[in-house]
Every structure is written in C-alpha cells, then in structure tokens.
Amino acid sequence: MNVVQGKSVSELRIGLESTSVYSFHPSMYLHNDESIRALGGQVLVMNPKQIANFKKSYSDMNKTDEIDAFVIDDYLRFDRLPMSVVKGEQYVALQQLTRSRYNIVRQITQEK
C-alpha cells in the first residue's frame, strides 16, 4: 500500500487474470486485506481470453509479465466489463465441494 500512501485515491481496483486454482489465494488475500478495504479497494478477477482479445488491439507487444500487467491495467482503466468480483468464501467452498463430488462420481463410473 506504499504506492498510494500520501496520494489522493478516488478509486482503487486490483485486477487479476483467472488462472484456475492459482488466482484463488492471491485474490482472496487481496480481497480480505484491511488496508485495501480501508481505501474502498475492489479486487476483480478477469477472464484470460477477454484479456488476450483486448491485447490484440496492441499489435506489436511481446508476451512478458510487465506487458501483461499493463494490458490488464488498461482493461481496468477503460472500464471494460464483464469482470467478476472475488467470490465469497462460502461460495468458493461450495464450488470446490461440488467439483470434488463430480470428480468422485466420474471416477466411480469409470471403474464400473
């Protein structure tokens, strides 16, 4: 939060690409961070395919983490929707439970 310290911030958005299970923990950590909440920050998880399509408008950019961060920032700055806000812990727990059940049923069916 040192980046915004001492500056006037009217809106704080943090954007991440949805990368299966890898984006879950960072997005939840940022979503629950008290200093981000105190600034009214919003954590948004974006579809990687939408970001890739948006990046096509920048014809001569390579694939680096810095450039990807720039494109995500631009996507947020242009207020492109749809984006999803980080899901609540109960929703995520139910989602993981449902997926686990689905996988177990599928495995049992394959064994028959």
Backbone torsions as a table, in degrees:
resi	resn	phi	psi	omega
1	MET	NA	1.9	177.5
2	ASN	-63.9	-24.7	-178.1
3	VAL	-63.5	-38.3	-176.7
4	VAL	-100.5	-1.5	-178.3
5	GLN	-65.2	130.0	179.6
6	GLY	80.4	4.3	179.6
7	LYS	-114.0	154.8	176.4
8	SER	-84.8	115.6	-178.3
9	VAL	-115.3	118.2	179.5
10	SER	-89.7	-27.0	-178.0
11	GLU	-153.9	132.5	179.8
12	LEU	-122.0	119.1	176.6
13	ARG	-124.5	136.6	176.6
14	ILE	-119.9	121.6	-176.7
15	GLY	-110.6	136.4	175.9
16	LEU	-133.4	147.7	172.1
17	GLU	-79.8	141.6	176.5
18	SER	-76.0	115.8	-177.9
19	THR	-125.5	64.7	178.8
20	SER	54.5	-126.3	-176.8
21	VAL	-80.2	-15.1	-174.2
22	TYR	-75.4	-22.9	179.6
23	SER	-90.6	-12.2	-174.8
24	PHE	-62.8	-56.1	-174.7
25	HIS	-65.2	-46.1	177.1
26	PRO	-61.5	-40.0	-179.0
27	SER	-67.4	-39.1	177.7
28	MET	-67.9	-39.7	178.1
29	TYR	-60.6	-49.1	-179.5
30	LEU	-65.7	-39.0	-179.7
31	HIS	-62.9	-35.7	-177.2
32	ASN	-93.6	-2.2	-178.6
33	ASP	-67.7	124.9	-176.1
34	GLU	-64.6	-37.5	-178.7
35	SER	-68.1	-33.8	176.4
36	ILE	-71.6	-41.9	177.7
37	ARG	-62.5	-37.8	-179.6
38	ALA	-62.4	-29.3	178.1
39	LEU	-88.8	1.5	-178.0
40	GLY	74.3	26.2	-177.5
41	GLY	-66.5	151.1	179.8
42	GLN	-127.8	128.9	178.3
43	VAL	-101.0	124.4	-176.8
44	LEU	-119.3	134.6	178.4
45	VAL	-108.2	125.8	-172.8
46	MET	-114.4	150.8	178.0
47	ASN	-70.5	123.2	-178.7
48	PRO	-60.0	-31.3	179.5
49	LYS	-66.9	-38.4	177.4
50	GLN	-65.9	-38.7	178.0
51	ILE	-66.0	-42.7	179.1
52	ALA	-62.2	-41.3	178.1
53	ASN	-66.9	-38.9	177.4
54	PHE	-64.7	-37.5	-178.9
55	LYS	-64.9	-25.5	179.3
56	LYS	-60.8	-21.3	177.9
57	SER	-71.5	-16.2	173.5
58	TYR	-101.5	91.9	-167.2
59	SER	-67.9	-29.1	-172.0
60	ASP	-113.9	34.2	-179.8
61	MET	-103.0	137.4	177.1
62	ASN	-79.0	-179.4	178.7
63	LYS	-103.7	97.0	174.0
64	THR	-134.5	162.4	178.9
65	ASP	-62.6	-38.9	-179.8
66	GLU	-64.6	-43.0	179.5
67	ILE	-68.6	-40.3	177.0
68	ASP	-60.6	-41.0	177.8
69	ALA	-63.5	-40.2	177.4
70	PHE	-61.5	-43.9	-179.0
71	VAL	-66.1	-41.6	177.2
72	ILE	-62.9	-41.9	177.4
73	ASP	-60.4	-46.1	178.5
74	ASP	-62.5	-40.4	178.3
75	TYR	-58.0	-43.9	178.0
76	LEU	-68.2	-41.6	-177.2
77	ARG	-63.3	-37.7	178.2
78	PHE	-77.7	-2.3	177.5
79	ASP	59.0	42.9	179.2
80	ARG	-75.2	133.0	178.6
81	LEU	-121.0	160.2	6.7
82	PRO	-90.1	146.7	172.1
83	MET	-133.9	153.5	179.2
84	SER	-110.7	138.8	174.8
85	VAL	-75.0	152.7	-179.8
86	VAL	-55.0	134.1	-177.6
87	LYS	-76.0	149.8	178.7
88	GLY	-65.6	156.3	-176.7
89	GLU	-60.2	-38.7	-180.0
90	GLN	-67.2	-38.8	178.0
91	TYR	-63.4	-44.2	-178.5
92	VAL	-65.7	-41.0	178.4
93	ALA	-61.2	-44.2	178.1
94	LEU	-64.6	-40.1	178.8
95	GLN	-61.6	-45.7	-179.7
96	GLN	-66.5	-38.7	177.6
97	LEU	-63.8	-43.8	179.4
98	THR	-63.7	-42.5	178.9
99	ARG	-65.7	-39.5	178.1
100	SER	-63.8	-43.5	178.4
101	ARG	-61.5	-44.1	179.0
102	TYR	-58.3	-45.6	-179.2
103	ASN	-65.8	-37.9	178.3
104	ILE	-66.0	-45.4	179.1
105	VAL	-61.3	-42.2	-179.8
106	ARG	-63.9	-41.2	179.3
107	GLN	-66.2	-40.8	178.6
108	ILE	-63.8	-41.5	179.4
109	THR	-63.2	-39.9	179.4
110	GLN	-67.2	-31.1	-179.1
111	GLU	-75.2	-20.8	-177.3
112	LYS	-72.9	NA	NA
